[in-house]
Amino acid sequence: MAGYFSDSSALVKLYHPETGTPTVDQIVEAPDNRVLISRLTVAEITSAFAIKVRTQSINREAAELFLRQFRNDVATGRLEVFSIGESEFAGADLLVERYAFDLRLRALDALQLAVALELRDHADSGARRKAFRGERENDSGVKTNGIPG
């Protein structure tokens, strides 16, 4: 099973057709793929659709429809939402310190990248933090009440 981390700029393509939509659709629709997003993406996607409304790329009704579809995808597990903890913030700090002076790395982009790196680094551990459940699961399905890993 392949896991794909998506930030809001990529995820918007799932709901609103634009360059890159066929690739995002193919990844999300593949039955063996997991699509992982951070809790930050939940807020960012609303902001992304609001920008599209303000710039008149879409109307408010379309934005509301896209947001309902997104929330349904989260509720049904089509998109797995992961929390952001202290280790991800620390990772973002390091990324900004290392790269932001020479490259155009913004703080929230660094935070998204830190979440993706954390998920990659722990992909084989079997422990995954779920943002909306406030608990951790291990390979046996045992929940451990939000204990940081």
N, C-alpha and C positions, 0 to 999 in steps of 0.2 A: 504494500500500500504506500503510495507516494503522498507526502504532505506538502502543501503549498501555503506559504504565508502571504497574505495580501494586505496591503495598506488601502486607504480609502481611494486613492487615485486609480488604482487598478480595479477595486471592487465596484466603483461607480459604473464601469463598463458593463457589468453584469445586468444592470437595470436600465441604463440609457445608452443606446447605440452610438459608438464613436470609434475612432481608430483603436484597434486592439480588442474590440468586443468578441470577434470570433475565437481568439486565443483564450480569453477568459472563460467564455462559454464552454469551450472544449475541456478546459481544466476542471471546471466546476461540475460539468455533466458526467465526467468519467466516473463510473461506479466505484472504482478502487481508490479514488483520490480523496484526501481530507483537505479541506480549506480552512486554514487557521487565521484568525484575526485577533488583534489586541482590543482591549476595552476602549482604548483611545479611538479606534476606528469607528466605534459606535457613535461617538460624538462627532467625529470628523465627517462621516458620511452625511449626516444631517446638514452640516455646514456646507458641504460640497453641493448638495441639491439646492440649498438656499442661494448660493452664489449663482447657480444655473437659472434660478427664478429671477434674481435681480438683474442678471445680464440678458434676460429674455431668451435663453436657450430652450427653456421649458416653461410651462405655466405651473401655477401653484398646485392645481389638481394632479398633474403628472408627478410632481415632486411627492405629494402625499401618497399617491399610488406606489411609487418606487420605494418610499419609506415603509409602507405596509408590507410590501414584498420582502424587503430586507429584514424587517422584524420577524416575519414568518420564517424566513430562512434561518435566523438565529434560533427561534423557538423550536423549530423542528430538527435542529442539529445539522442542517446542511452546511452552516458556517459555525465553526467552533470558536467561541470567544474566550480569550485568555486574559487573566488579570495582569496588572502591572505592579510589581513589587519593588522593594528597595534595591534589589540586585539589578533590575532593569534600569532604574534611575541612575545607579552608580555606573552602569555600563554606558548609558547615554552621556553622562558627565565625561567619561574617558574619551568617548568618540568625539565629542565637541572639542575637548582640549587638544586632541591629536589632529583633527582634520578641519575644523571650522575656520581656522585662520588662513588656510590655503585653498579650501574648497567651499562650495556653497552648501554647507551642511547646517540646516536649521535645527533648533532644539527638539521640536516635535518629530522631525524626520529621524533624528538621532535616537529618540526614544523608540520609535517604531523599529528601527534597525536593531536596537538593543534587545527588544522583545524577540525579533526573528532569530537573532544569534543565540539567545537563551534557549529558545525552542529547539533550534538545531543542535545545540550542545547537549541537550537533555532528551533528544528524540529516542534514544535507546534505553532510557532509564525506566520507562513505563509509568513514571509519575507526571501528571499533567495538572496544572492549576486551571480551574474553570472559573471564569469571572462571575458568572451569574449564579453559581451554585454555592460559592463560599466554602468549598470543600475540595479535598484532593482525592484522587482515585489512584490506586496502584493496579498492577496487572490483574490481580484477583478481584478487582471491583470494590475492595474495602475502602471506605471513605474515612479520611483522617482529619476532618474538621478544620481545614484551612491552615494546617501546620505548614510553615514554610519549608521548602525543600532546598 
